[in-house]
């Protein structure tokens, strides 16, 4: 299959030199390089544990009846509403 790529001239020059020194055609060198790349096991990057922008609260005790944080309780605290 034919494909067209834009490759920097400096890289093309290095590829041509490598192909010539290995006695390969440029297309065969590139096909081999692609094959090697795809046959490598994928090394998964370890993702950093994301730090929460909120403080982590440890310990504490269960809320008493009527003190649970509900949307209605938040509205009451913020706006004094009793809905």
N, C-alpha and C positions, 0 to 999 in steps of 0.2 A: 504494500500500500504506500502510495506517495503522500508525503506531508510536507508542509512548508513551515519553517520556523525562522524567527529573527534571532540570531545569535550574535553577540558582540564579536567584532572582527578579531580582537586579541584572543578570544577563546577559540574561534575557528582556526586561527593560525596554530595554536597549541594542539588542537585536535588533529590537524593535518600532519604536524610533525610526529605526533604519537602514532598515528595510523601508518605513516611511512616507516618509522623505526620498527614497528611491529609487523610490517609487511602486509597490512590490511588495507582494504578500501575504506574510505571515510565512512560510508554508510554502514559497513560491517562493524567498524569500531563503535559507532553510535548505537547500533542495535545491541551489541554486546554490553555496552555501558548501561543501557536501559534495562536489559535482562538482569544484570548484576544488581542494579538498584531495586528492582521489583522482587528479587529473590531473597533479599536481606530480611531478616525478621524485623518487624516494626518495634522500635524502642519507644514505648509510651512515655511521654513526659509526665513526671509526677507533678500534679497540680498543687500549688500552694494552698494550704487550708485558708479559706477566706475568713478574715476576722470580721465579726459582726460589728456594725457601727453602734450597736446597743450594748449596754453593760450586761454581763452575765451575772444573774443573781443566784446565789447558792444558799441553801438552807431555807430559813423562813418557816412559816407554818401555814396550814390551810386557812383560807378566809372564813370568817365567821358568817353565819347567815345574814344576809343584808349588806355585807361588805364585799361581795364578789364584784369583780370588775366586769361589768356588762356595758353594752353601748348606752343603755339608759343611765347607768351610774356615771359613766364618763361625761355624758351631757349634763348631768346634775352637777358634777364637780366643776366642769368648765364654764357652764352658763347659768348654773343655778336653776335649771329647768327641772321640773318634777314630772315630766311626761312619762 
